[in-house]
Amino acid sequence: REPTSRLDAMMVRVDVGVEFFILLSGFLTHHLHKDKDILASCGSFLAYFARRIFRCLLATYVGMTLCALTQLLGGFEVCTPKTLSCFFLLKTWIDPTPNCPNMPSWFVVSLLPCWFLYPWLR
C-alpha cells in the first residue's frame, strides 16, 4: 500500500527493523554457540534456552503491558480473549493479523521454535 503521510510511511516500514533483528539473531546465535555442546546434558540445553529467551521475553511482556495500559487509558477494550492469547504467545499461530497490544511481538513467537530447534539442526 502507498503511504499517505510521513507517519504512515514510517508505520509501513516498522517491520524492517524487526526483520533485521531476526536475521542478526540467527547469525549471532550460531556464532556464539557453534563450538559448544549444547546437547551434552539437559542442564546445558536449559541454560542455553533460558539465556536466549530471557531478555526477549522480558522486553516483549513489558512492551505488551505498556501498550495494553495505554489502550486501556484510551478507552479501548483490553480484557479480551485476543489479548490473553497475545500474552500467552499463541495468537500469532492462530490468527496472524498483527493486532496484539505490542504488534512486533510476533518476532519473539517466531524465534522461540528456532532457538529450540537450533541445537539439533546446526
Secondary structure, 3 states (H helix, E strand, C coil): CCCCCHHHHHHHCHHHHHHHHHHHHHHHHHHHHCCCCHHHCHHHHHHHHHHHHHHHHHHHHHHHHHHHHHHHHCCCCCCCHHHHHHHCCCHHHHCCCCCCCCHHHHHHHHHHHHHHHHHHHC
